[in-house]
Amino acid sequence: MERPILAHFRACLLAAQGKRGLVAQTEVEMAACEARIQARVRNAPQALDTARSELSREHGCLVLRVKAVGHFLRAEFAQARQTWAGTVALARAKKLNRDEAHALLGQAEVALLLEDYEAGVPLIEEALRLPPHRGCNRCRPEAMGRLALGRARRDGFSPKDLEDADAAVAQLKALGIEDDQERMLRALLLSLAGRGDAAVAEAEAVRRRVREAGQRLLEADAICVKARVAKEQGKLLPELGGELQQALLLYREMGYKLKEPFVYLYYGLWLAQNGKATEALYVLDQGLRLCELLDFANMTARILAARAGVARAGGTPLLLAEVEKRLDTFLAGHPGLPPTTRTAVAAWRGEVLLSPVAGRPPQPRAAATSQRDRAAARVVESAAWIQPIQAESVRLADVAEARFSLQNLADTPTSGRLGFRGVAIREYCWGQDELRVDLGPAAEMPPNGVAELPVDLAAGRLCWIVLAAKEFGGEGCGPTIDLLWNGEPHAMWSLGGPADPRRISVTNSGLFALGPFVRVPVAHLIFNPGSTRTVANLRVITSRPCRVEFIDPGSGRILGVDAEGNGSFAEVGDDLWNDCDADGFPDFLLPAGPASGVVEFWLYPRRQTGSGSADELIEVDLFLRHGGDWMKEAVDHIWGRAD
């Protein structure tokens, strides 16, 4: 008899979620609700009516709580705060102390993540003033631990803060509840107290225990706590590099994108401590781009300040001037940044964040024999990175199109010559982070057979090269065009034969090189023959686990995440931000045709345990939905090693 109510309740939760990344939270709430109902059904004939009444009274707050957690995990902080505030108001109106306390603590959690301790601490204090409620024994001691840390961050450390944290840990132990999160808070308090060795030891003990228990999310959290303590205490911990890479993989697998900027920050700082300025600046730049996508203001400011510290120590005045100007502009545009963030930024931007410890000398590479090996070697060793290293495009109406990415991996701005062998440049124009070039047959060739353009790139920046090859008619394949950087071949573009212009189709594919801790940017052109705009659904399946992030090329927003690269968006770690037709796959809007739209995604190949250090070829299959059927439209390959 209780099943219809539970089905309705589950539907309410899923509708409130609007996403699939909160499976664990939903299941916990569902299990608790189902247990209450079943207990009542067994105990009294009138239990079903009682359960129905309680659900109608409670599920409004619960749905709002699930919504708020969803906004929080997706780094939609303003929406999360607004939803938590609505939950507080509803719980007070219904006199539900438990839901009010949870909502107040939820509000506080958002404030603490944003370092807004002036707002977060009073919210926790208000929650603790509510009468104790049944069914949540751990809430009060957990709140006490968060209050102690928030108070110490806001007012400065006091011995009472550590005493309160110890009391919270003792209360949880008395209840038989694992106290790992509270011990992490205690490690941070020990660091604030200046007891660096004890803080590192506490964080490491928690990391080992949760790792043995298989608690993957807590393991990643413990690694980040350990890294923060090491930064605050100026400790050089050799093992942190590998641990932070593992934390990044764990967060990605679990779909906790809002935690990834912390890993980028601490890993960049760890690289700087080890004398690897170029790698540190690149990693920090990747974290900065993610923070900007998420609108994560306080972390954006911290990463900008960290880049300034590394640039100052690295002796690159041009880069330092650019980073300082960018930081000043950001701070001026965000006057509401909390005092804690501004204090940290002021300290970090003037700090020398690069250790004199020299990095390991570059390891000799085996001699490259094949054309593919030589191209991949040039990509990894050069400051300029052009991807894909091989591309092929079909022709539509005698025009072939392709997109290459050009990235400056150096910690200084760079200038160079982008060349095309065997063709003429008809016209070109620059857009925002984009260079469009029209190529055609060359009537007269330069002496070296290469047509060139000057290109300037800021440190760590990526721009897209959008190529269109025209006037290469005929039924067969067109020529192969070499792309050069400063006279050295970096990539090849092969023009294929004509394609069917009557259907929506992908018109290009490529071979990409993989480097350490570097995402692989992939762009495809999808041809729309129709005269109206249309929505295309697509998915990617990779031959080994890869995280696939689909990006809107216009705004840079994340449209969806496939954590495993298996073509599904309904598993742990997956997420959807743009699914207007509710079919479970990201939507891409194609322009009115006949014309091509752009689909962009980033690939992060997962490290394979026990796979050794040999290079490998990963196949990336791109599928488009035609009616109800999925059709493979293109095959890309990634060549390299995920280490």
C-alpha positions as CSV (number, residue, x, y, z in Angstrom):
1,M,0.0,0.0,0.0
2,E,2.9,2.4,0.7
3,R,4.4,2.1,-2.8
4,P,2.4,4.8,-4.6
5,I,3.4,7.3,-2.0
6,L,7.1,6.4,-2.2
7,A,6.9,6.5,-6.0
8,H,5.4,10.0,-5.8
9,F,8.0,11.0,-3.3
10,R,10.8,9.7,-5.5
11,A,9.4,11.6,-8.5
12,C,9.3,14.8,-6.5
13,L,13.0,14.4,-5.6
14,L,14.2,13.6,-9.1
15,A,12.2,16.5,-10.5
16,A,13.6,18.8,-7.8
17,Q,17.1,17.6,-8.6
18,G,17.2,18.4,-12.3
19,K,20.4,16.4,-12.4
20,R,21.8,12.9,-11.8
21,G,24.8,13.8,-9.6
22,L,23.1,13.5,-6.3
23,V,22.3,9.8,-6.3
24,A,23.8,9.2,-2.9
25,Q,22.1,12.0,-1.1
26,T,18.7,11.1,-2.6
27,E,19.1,7.4,-1.7
28,V,19.9,8.3,1.9
29,E,16.8,10.5,2.3
30,M,14.7,7.9,0.5
31,A,15.9,5.1,2.8
32,A,15.1,7.1,5.9
33,C,11.6,8.0,4.6
34,E,10.9,4.4,3.5
35,A,12.0,3.1,6.9
36,R,9.6,5.5,8.7
37,I,6.7,4.5,6.5
38,Q,7.3,0.8,6.7
39,A,7.6,1.0,10.5
40,R,4.3,2.7,10.8
41,V,2.5,0.3,8.4
42,R,3.6,-2.6,10.5
43,N,2.7,-0.9,13.8
44,A,-0.9,0.3,13.2
45,P,-3.7,0.1,10.6
46,Q,-3.9,3.9,10.5
47,A,-0.2,4.2,9.7
48,L,-0.6,4.8,6.0
49,D,-2.7,7.8,6.5
50,T,-0.3,9.1,9.1
51,A,2.6,8.5,6.7
52,R,0.8,10.3,3.9
53,S,0.1,13.3,6.2
54,E,3.8,13.4,7.3
55,L,5.1,13.3,3.8
56,S,2.8,16.1,2.7
57,R,4.1,18.1,5.7
58,E,7.8,17.3,5.3
59,H,8.6,16.7,1.6
60,G,8.4,20.4,0.7
61,C,11.5,21.1,2.9
62,L,13.2,17.9,1.7
63,V,12.7,18.8,-2.0
64,L,14.2,22.3,-1.3
65,R,17.1,20.7,0.5
66,V,17.9,18.4,-2.4
67,K,17.6,21.4,-4.7
68,A,20.0,23.4,-2.6
69,V,22.6,20.6,-2.4
70,G,22.4,20.3,-6.2
71,H,23.1,24.0,-6.6
72,F,25.9,23.8,-4.2
73,L,27.6,20.8,-5.8
74,R,27.4,22.5,-9.2
75,A,29.0,25.7,-7.7
76,E,25.8,27.7,-8.2
77,F,26.4,29.5,-5.0
78,A,23.8,32.3,-5.3
79,Q,21.0,29.8,-6.1
80,A,22.2,27.6,-3.3
81,R,22.0,30.4,-0.7
82,Q,18.6,31.5,-2.0
83,T,17.2,27.9,-1.8
84,W,18.6,27.3,1.7
85,A,17.0,30.6,2.8
86,G,13.6,29.5,1.4
87,T,14.0,26.2,3.2
88,V,14.6,28.0,6.5
89,A,11.5,30.1,6.0
90,L,9.4,27.0,5.1
91,A,10.7,25.0,8.0
92,R,10.0,27.8,10.5
93,A,6.5,28.2,9.1
94,K,5.8,24.5,9.6
95,K,7.7,24.4,13.0
96,L,10.2,21.8,11.7
97,N,13.2,22.3,13.9
98,R,15.3,19.5,12.3
99,D,14.8,20.9,8.7
100,E,15.5,24.5,10.0
101,A,18.8,23.4,11.6
102,H,19.8,21.5,8.4
103,A,19.0,24.5,6.2
104,L,20.9,26.9,8.5
105,L,23.9,24.6,8.4
106,G,23.5,24.3,4.6
107,Q,23.6,28.1,4.3
108,A,26.7,28.2,6.6
109,E,28.4,25.5,4.5
110,V,28.1,27.7,1.4
111,A,29.4,30.8,3.3
112,L,32.4,28.9,4.7
113,L,33.4,27.6,1.3
114,L,33.3,31.2,0.0
115,E,35.4,32.3,3.1
116,D,32.5,34.5,4.2
117,Y,33.0,33.7,7.9
118,E,31.2,36.9,9.0
119,A,28.0,35.3,7.6
120,G,28.7,31.6,8.2
121,V,29.6,31.7,11.9
122,P,26.3,33.4,13.0
123,L,24.3,30.8,11.0
124,I,26.0,27.9,12.8
125,E,25.4,29.6,16.2
126,E,21.7,30.0,15.3
127,A,21.4,26.4,14.4
128,L,23.0,25.3,17.6
129,R,20.5,27.4,19.6
130,L,17.6,25.4,18.2
131,P,16.2,22.6,20.5
132,P,18.0,19.2,19.9
133,H,16.0,17.0,17.6
134,R,15.7,13.3,17.2
135,G,17.2,11.3,14.4
136,C,20.4,13.4,13.8
137,N,22.8,12.8,16.7
138,R,25.8,13.8,14.8
139,C,24.5,17.2,13.6
140,R,25.4,19.2,16.8
141,P,29.0,17.9,17.3
142,E,29.6,18.4,13.6
143,A,28.3,21.9,13.8
144,M,30.5,22.6,16.9
145,G,33.6,21.6,14.9
146,R,32.7,23.8,11.9
147,L,31.9,26.7,14.3
148,A,35.3,26.3,16.0
149,L,37.2,26.5,12.6
150,G,35.0,29.4,11.3
151,R,35.5,31.4,14.5
152,A,39.3,30.8,14.3
153,R,39.4,32.0,10.7
154,R,37.3,35.0,11.4
155,D,38.7,36.2,14.7
156,G,42.1,34.5,14.9
157,F,43.0,31.3,16.7
158,S,42.1,30.8,20.4
159,P,42.8,27.7,22.5
160,K,39.1,27.4,23.1
161,D,38.6,26.7,19.4
162,L,40.8,23.6,19.6
163,E,39.0,22.6,22.9
164,D,35.6,22.8,21.1
165,A,36.9,20.7,18.2
166,D,38.3,18.1,20.6
167,A,34.9,18.0,22.4
168,A,33.1,17.5,19.1
169,V,35.4,14.5,18.2
170,A,34.8,13.1,21.7
171,Q,31.0,13.4,21.4
172,L,31.0,11.6,18.0
173,K,33.2,8.8,19.4
174,A,30.8,8.4,22.4
175,L,28.0,7.9,19.8
176,G,30.1,5.3,17.9
177,I,30.2,7.6,14.8
178,E,33.3,8.0,12.6
179,D,34.9,11.3,13.3
180,D,37.1,11.7,10.1
181,Q,35.6,15.1,9.0
182,E,36.0,16.5,12.5
183,R,39.6,15.3,12.7
184,M,40.3,17.2,9.4
185,L,38.9,20.3,11.0
186,R,41.1,19.7,14.0
187,A,44.2,19.4,11.6
188,L,43.4,22.8,10.2
189,L,43.0,24.3,13.7
190,L,46.4,22.8,14.7
191,S,47.9,24.5,11.7
192,L,46.3,27.8,12.8
193,A,47.8,27.2,16.2
194,G,51.3,26.9,14.7
195,R,51.6,23.2,15.4
196,G,52.6,22.3,11.9
197,D,54.0,18.8,12.5
198,A,50.9,17.7,14.6
199,A,48.6,19.1,11.9
200,V,50.3,17.2,9.0
201,A,50.3,14.0,11.1
202,E,46.6,14.4,11.9
203,A,45.7,14.9,8.2
204,E,47.9,12.0,7.1
205,A,46.3,9.7,9.7
206,V,42.9,10.6,8.4
207,R,43.9,10.1,4.8
208,R,45.3,6.6,5.6
209,R,42.2,5.5,7.6
210,V,39.6,6.6,5.0
211,R,41.7,5.1,2.2
212,E,41.7,1.8,3.9
213,A,38.0,2.1,4.5
214,G,37.4,2.8,0.8
215,Q,35.9,6.3,1.4
216,R,37.1,7.9,-1.7
217,L,35.6,11.3,-1.3
218,L,36.9,11.7,2.2
219,E,40.3,10.6,1.0
220,A,40.4,13.4,-1.6
221,D,39.3,15.9,1.1
222,A,42.0,14.7,3.5
223,I,44.6,15.1,0.8
224,C,43.5,18.7,0.2
225,V,43.6,19.4,4.0
226,K,47.1,18.0,4.1
227,A,48.1,20.2,1.2
228,R,46.6,23.3,2.8
229,V,48.4,22.6,6.1
230,A,51.7,22.1,4.2
231,K,51.2,25.5,2.4
232,E,50.4,27.3,5.7
233,Q,53.4,25.8,7.4
234,G,55.8,26.1,4.5
235,K,56.5,22.4,4.5
236,L,57.8,20.6,1.4
237,L,56.2,17.2,1.3
238,P,57.5,15.1,-1.7
239,E,54.5,12.7,-1.7
240,L,51.9,15.5,-2.1
241,G,52.4,15.6,-5.9
242,G,51.1,12.1,-6.5
243,E,48.5,12.4,-3.8
244,L,47.0,15.6,-5.3
245,Q,46.8,14.0,-8.8
246,Q,44.9,11.2,-7.1
247,A,42.6,13.7,-5.4
248,L,41.8,15.3,-8.7
249,L,40.8,11.9,-10.2
250,L,38.7,11.1,-7.2
251,Y,36.8,14.4,-7.4
252,R,36.2,13.9,-11.1
253,E,35.0,10.4,-10.7
254,M,32.5,11.5,-8.0
255,G,31.4,14.6,-9.9
256,Y,32.5,17.1,-7.3
257,K,33.6,19.8,-9.7
258,L,33.5,22.6,-7.1
259,K,36.4,20.9,-5.3
260,E,38.7,20.7,-8.3
261,P,40.0,24.3,-8.1
262,F,41.5,23.5,-4.7
263,V,43.5,20.7,-6.2
264,Y,44.7,22.9,-9.0
265,L,45.8,25.5,-6.5
266,Y,47.6,23.2,-4.1
267,Y,49.2,21.2,-7.0
268,G,50.4,24.4,-8.6
269,L,51.9,25.6,-5.3
270,W,53.5,22.2,-4.8
271,L,55.1,22.4,-8.2
272,A,56.4,25.9,-7.4
273,Q,57.9,24.6,-4.2
274,N,59.8,22.0,-6.2
275,G,61.2,24.6,-8.6
276,K,58.9,23.8,-11.5
277,A,57.7,27.3,-12.4
278,T,56.5,26.6,-15.9
279,E,54.4,23.6,-14.9
280,A,53.1,25.5,-11.8
281,L,51.9,28.4,-13.9
282,Y,50.3,26.1,-16.4
283,V,48.4,24.2,-13.7
284,L,47.3,27.4,-12.0
285,D,46.1,28.7,-15.3
286,Q,43.9,25.6,-15.8
287,G,42.5,26.1,-12.3
288,L,41.9,29.8,-13.0
289,R,39.9,29.0,-16.1
290,L,37.8,26.5,-14.2
291,C,37.1,29.1,-11.4
292,E,36.0,31.6,-14.1
293,L,33.7,29.0,-15.6
294,L,32.2,28.3,-12.1
295,D,32.2,32.0,-11.1
296,F,34.1,30.9,-8.0
297,A,35.3,34.4,-7.0
298,N,37.4,33.8,-3.8
299,M,39.3,30.9,-5.5
300,T,39.8,33.0,-8.6
301,A,41.4,35.7,-6.5
302,R,43.6,33.2,-4.6
303,I,44.8,31.5,-7.8
304,L,45.6,34.9,-9.4
305,A,47.6,35.8,-6.3
306,A,49.4,32.5,-6.4
307,R,50.3,33.0,-10.1
308,A,51.7,36.5,-9.1
309,G,53.9,34.9,-6.5
310,V,55.3,32.3,-8.8
311,A,55.8,34.8,-11.6
312,R,57.7,37.1,-9.2
313,A,60.0,34.4,-8.1
314,G,60.4,33.1,-11.7
315,G,62.0,36.3,-12.9
316,T,59.4,37.0,-15.7
317,P,58.6,40.7,-15.3
318,L,56.4,40.9,-18.4
319,L,54.2,38.0,-17.1
320,L,54.2,39.5,-13.6
321,A,52.9,42.8,-14.9
322,E,50.2,41.0,-16.8
323,V,49.1,38.9,-13.8
324,E,49.2,41.8,-11.4
325,K,47.1,43.9,-13.7
326,R,44.6,41.1,-14.1
327,L,44.5,40.6,-10.3
328,D,43.9,44.3,-9.6
329,T,41.1,44.4,-12.2
330,F,39.5,41.4,-10.6
331,L,39.7,42.8,-7.1
332,A,38.2,46.1,-8.2
333,G,35.3,44.3,-9.9
334,H,34.6,42.2,-6.8
335,P,34.3,44.6,-3.9
336,G,32.3,42.1,-1.9
337,L,35.2,39.6,-1.5
338,P,35.4,38.6,2.2
339,P,38.2,40.1,4.4
340,T,39.8,36.7,4.8
341,T,40.2,36.3,1.0
342,R,41.6,39.8,0.6
343,T,44.1,39.3,3.4
344,A,45.3,36.0,1.9
345,V,45.6,37.6,-1.6
346,A,47.6,40.5,-0.2
347,A,50.0,38.1,1.4
348,W,50.3,35.7,-1.5
349,R,50.8,38.2,-4.3
350,G,54.0,39.5,-2.6
351,E,55.2,36.1,-1.5
352,V,58.0,34.3,-3.2
353,L,56.2,31.0,-4.0
354,L,59.0,29.4,-6.0
355,S,61.5,27.2,-4.1
356,P,65.2,27.3,-5.1
357,V,65.0,23.5,-5.2
358,A,65.8,22.5,-8.8
359,G,63.4,20.3,-10.6
360,R,64.6,17.0,-12.1
361,P,66.5,17.3,-15.3
362,P,64.4,16.4,-18.4
363,Q,64.5,12.7,-19.1
364,P,66.0,11.7,-22.5
365,R,63.3,10.5,-24.9
366,A,63.7,7.5,-27.1
367,A,64.4,8.3,-30.8
368,A,61.2,8.9,-32.7
369,T,60.9,6.7,-35.8
370,S,57.4,7.2,-37.3
371,Q,55.9,10.4,-38.4
372,R,53.3,10.2,-35.6
373,D,56.0,9.7,-33.0
374,R,58.0,12.7,-34.3
375,A,55.0,14.9,-34.3
376,A,54.0,13.8,-30.7
377,A,57.6,14.4,-29.6
378,R,57.6,17.9,-31.0
379,V,54.3,18.7,-29.3
380,V,55.5,17.7,-25.9
381,E,58.9,19.4,-26.1
382,S,57.8,22.7,-27.6
383,A,56.3,25.7,-25.8
384,A,53.7,25.9,-28.5
385,W,51.2,23.1,-28.6
386,I,49.1,22.6,-31.8
387,Q,46.3,20.0,-31.6
388,P,45.3,17.7,-33.3
389,I,48.7,16.6,-34.7
390,Q,46.8,15.0,-37.6
391,A,43.3,16.0,-38.9
392,E,41.1,15.0,-41.8
393,S,38.0,16.8,-43.1
394,V,35.5,16.1,-45.8
395,R,34.4,18.7,-48.2
396,L,30.9,20.3,-48.4
397,A,30.2,22.5,-51.4
398,D,33.9,22.3,-52.3
399,V,34.8,23.8,-48.8
400,A,36.7,21.8,-46.2
401,E,36.8,23.2,-42.6
402,A,38.8,22.2,-39.5
403,R,39.6,23.6,-36.0
404,F,43.1,23.3,-34.4
405,S,44.0,24.6,-31.0
406,L,47.2,26.5,-30.5
407,Q,48.4,26.8,-26.8
408,N,51.4,28.6,-25.3
409,L,52.7,26.2,-22.5
410,A,55.4,28.7,-21.5
411,D,55.3,30.9,-18.4
412,T,56.0,34.0,-20.6
413,P,54.2,35.5,-23.6
414,T,55.4,34.1,-26.9
415,S,55.5,35.3,-30.5
416,G,55.9,33.1,-33.5
417,R,55.0,32.4,-37.1
418,L,52.1,30.1,-38.0
419,G,52.8,28.6,-41.4
420,F,50.9,26.6,-44.0
421,R,53.0,24.6,-46.6
422,G,51.8,24.4,-50.2
423,V,48.8,26.7,-50.1
424,A,48.1,30.4,-50.1
425,I,46.4,32.5,-47.4
426,R,43.5,34.2,-49.1
427,E,42.3,36.2,-46.0
428,Y,42.4,36.0,-42.2
429,C,40.8,37.8,-39.2
430,W,41.2,37.6,-35.4
431,G,38.3,37.2,-33.0
432,Q,38.3,36.6,-29.3
433,D,40.8,33.8,-28.8
434,E,40.2,32.7,-32.3
435,L,42.1,33.1,-35.7
436,R,40.1,32.4,-38.9
437,V,42.1,31.7,-42.0
438,D,40.9,31.0,-45.5
439,L,43.3,28.9,-47.6
440,G,43.4,28.2,-51.3
441,P,45.6,26.9,-54.1
442,A,48.8,28.9,-54.5
443,A,49.4,30.5,-57.9
444,E,52.8,31.7,-56.8
445,M,54.7,30.1,-53.9
446,P,57.1,31.8,-51.5
447,P,60.7,30.6,-51.9
448,N,60.3,28.2,-49.0
449,G,56.8,27.1,-50.1
450,V,55.2,28.3,-46.8
451,A,52.6,31.0,-46.3
452,E,53.0,32.5,-42.8
453,L,51.1,34.7,-40.3
454,P,52.5,36.4,-37.1
455,V,50.9,35.2,-33.9
456,D,51.2,36.5,-30.3
457,L,50.1,34.4,-27.4
458,A,49.9,35.4,-23.7
459,A,51.5,33.0,-21.2
460,G,49.5,29.8,-20.9
461,R,46.7,30.9,-23.2
462,L,44.9,28.8,-25.9
463,C,43.5,30.1,-29.1
464,W,41.5,28.3,-31.8
465,I,42.7,28.2,-35.4
466,V,39.6,27.9,-37.7
467,L,40.7,26.9,-41.2
468,A,38.6,26.8,-44.4
469,A,40.1,25.4,-47.6
470,K,38.4,26.5,-50.7
471,E,38.7,25.9,-54.5
472,F,40.1,22.3,-54.1
473,G,37.5,20.7,-56.3
474,G,37.2,17.3,-57.8
475,E,35.8,13.9,-56.8
476,G,38.9,12.6,-55.1
477,C,40.8,13.7,-52.0
478,G,42.5,17.1,-51.8
479,P,46.0,17.9,-50.7
480,T,47.6,17.5,-47.3
481,I,48.5,20.8,-45.7
482,D,51.3,21.0,-43.1
483,L,50.9,23.4,-40.2
484,L,54.2,24.8,-39.0
485,W,55.3,26.9,-36.0
486,N,58.4,28.9,-36.5
487,G,59.3,26.8,-39.5
488,E,58.9,23.4,-37.8
489,P,56.1,21.0,-38.8
490,H,53.6,20.5,-35.9
491,A,50.5,19.2,-37.5
492,M,49.0,17.9,-40.8
493,W,45.5,18.5,-42.3
494,S,44.3,16.1,-45.0
495,L,41.4,17.2,-47.2
496,G,39.1,14.3,-48.0
497,G,36.5,13.8,-50.7
498,P,33.1,15.4,-50.9
499,A,30.4,14.4,-48.4
500,D,26.6,14.1,-48.5
501,P,25.2,17.6,-48.0
502,R,21.7,16.4,-47.3
503,R,22.0,15.2,-43.7
504,I,23.3,16.5,-40.3
505,S,26.9,15.1,-40.1
506,V,30.3,15.6,-38.5
507,T,32.9,16.7,-41.0
508,N,36.2,16.3,-39.3
509,S,38.3,14.0,-37.1
510,G,41.8,14.0,-35.7
511,L,44.8,12.4,-33.9
512,F,45.8,14.2,-30.7
513,A,48.9,14.0,-28.5
514,L,48.6,13.5,-24.7
515,G,50.9,15.3,-22.3
516,P,51.2,15.1,-18.5
517,F,48.4,16.9,-16.5
518,V,47.1,18.5,-19.7
519,R,43.6,18.3,-21.0
520,V,43.1,17.4,-24.7
521,P,40.8,20.0,-26.4
522,V,38.8,18.5,-29.2
523,A,36.5,20.5,-31.6
524,H,34.2,19.1,-34.3
525,L,32.2,20.8,-37.0
526,I,28.6,19.6,-37.4
527,F,27.0,20.5,-40.7
528,N,23.3,21.5,-40.7
529,P,21.7,21.4,-44.2
530,G,18.4,22.8,-43.0
531,S,17.3,26.4,-43.2
532,T,16.4,26.6,-39.5
533,R,18.3,26.3,-36.3
534,T,18.2,22.8,-34.8
535,V,19.3,21.0,-31.7
536,A,21.8,18.1,-32.0
537,N,22.3,15.4,-29.4
538,L,25.7,13.7,-29.2
539,R,27.8,11.4,-27.0
540,V,31.3,10.2,-27.0
541,I,32.6,6.7,-26.2
542,T,36.3,6.2,-25.5
543,S,38.2,2.9,-25.7
544,R,39.5,3.4,-22.1
545,P,38.1,5.5,-19.3
546,C,38.3,9.2,-19.9
547,R,36.5,12.1,-18.4
548,V,34.7,14.0,-21.1
549,E,33.5,17.6,-20.5
550,F,31.3,19.1,-23.2
551,I,31.8,22.9,-23.6
552,D,29.7,25.6,-25.2
553,P,32.3,27.2,-27.5
554,G,30.5,30.6,-27.4
555,S,30.2,31.1,-23.7
556,G,32.8,28.6,-22.4
557,R,30.1,27.1,-20.1
558,I,30.1,23.4,-19.3
559,L,27.2,21.7,-20.9
560,G,27.7,18.1,-19.5
561,V,30.2,15.7,-18.0
562,D,30.6,12.0,-18.8
563,A,32.9,10.9,-16.0
564,E,33.9,7.5,-17.6
565,G,33.6,8.3,-21.4
566,N,31.1,5.5,-21.8
567,G,28.4,7.6,-23.5
568,S,26.1,7.7,-20.5
569,F,25.2,10.8,-18.4
570,A,23.3,8.9,-15.7
571,E,26.1,7.5,-13.5
572,V,28.0,8.7,-10.5
573,G,30.2,11.6,-11.4
574,D,28.2,12.5,-14.5
575,D,26.3,15.7,-14.9
576,L,24.1,17.7,-17.3
577,W,23.8,21.4,-17.4
578,N,22.0,21.8,-20.8
579,D,19.3,19.2,-21.6
580,C,16.3,21.1,-22.7
581,D,14.6,18.1,-24.4
582,A,15.2,16.0,-21.2
583,D,16.5,13.0,-23.2
584,G,19.6,12.6,-20.9
585,F,22.2,14.0,-23.3
586,P,23.6,17.5,-23.8
587,D,22.1,19.7,-26.4
588,F,24.1,21.6,-29.0
589,L,22.3,24.3,-31.0
590,L,23.3,24.3,-34.7
591,P,22.9,27.5,-36.7
592,A,20.5,27.8,-39.6
593,G,22.0,26.2,-42.6
594,P,23.4,25.2,-44.8
595,A,26.2,25.9,-42.3
596,S,28.4,24.2,-39.7
597,G,28.2,24.6,-35.9
598,V,31.0,23.8,-33.4
599,V,31.0,21.1,-30.8
600,E,33.8,21.3,-28.3
601,F,34.8,18.9,-25.6
602,W,37.8,18.3,-23.3
603,L,39.2,14.9,-22.7
604,Y,41.0,13.8,-19.5
605,P,42.3,10.2,-19.9
606,R,42.3,8.3,-16.6
607,R,45.5,6.8,-15.4
608,Q,45.4,3.0,-15.8
609,T,46.8,1.1,-12.8
610,G,49.4,-1.5,-13.8
611,S,49.5,-0.2,-17.4
612,G,53.2,0.7,-17.3
613,S,54.7,3.7,-19.0
614,A,54.3,2.8,-22.6
615,D,52.5,5.1,-25.0
616,E,49.1,4.0,-26.1
617,L,46.4,4.9,-28.7
618,I,43.0,5.8,-27.3
619,E,40.0,5.7,-29.7
620,V,37.4,8.3,-29.3
621,D,34.1,7.6,-31.1
622,L,31.6,10.5,-31.7
623,F,28.0,9.6,-32.1
624,L,25.1,11.8,-33.4
625,R,21.4,10.9,-32.8
626,H,19.4,10.6,-36.0
627,G,15.8,10.1,-35.1
628,G,15.9,7.3,-32.5
629,D,19.2,5.9,-33.6
630,W,22.8,6.7,-32.7
631,M,25.2,6.7,-35.6
632,K,29.0,6.9,-35.4
633,E,30.0,10.0,-37.2
634,A,33.7,10.4,-36.5
635,V,36.6,8.7,-34.8
636,D,39.4,10.6,-33.1
637,H,42.6,9.1,-31.5
638,I,44.8,10.2,-28.6
639,W,48.4,9.2,-28.7
640,G,50.5,9.4,-25.6
641,R,50.7,8.5,-21.9
642,A,48.4,9.6,-19.1
643,D,51.0,10.4,-16.4
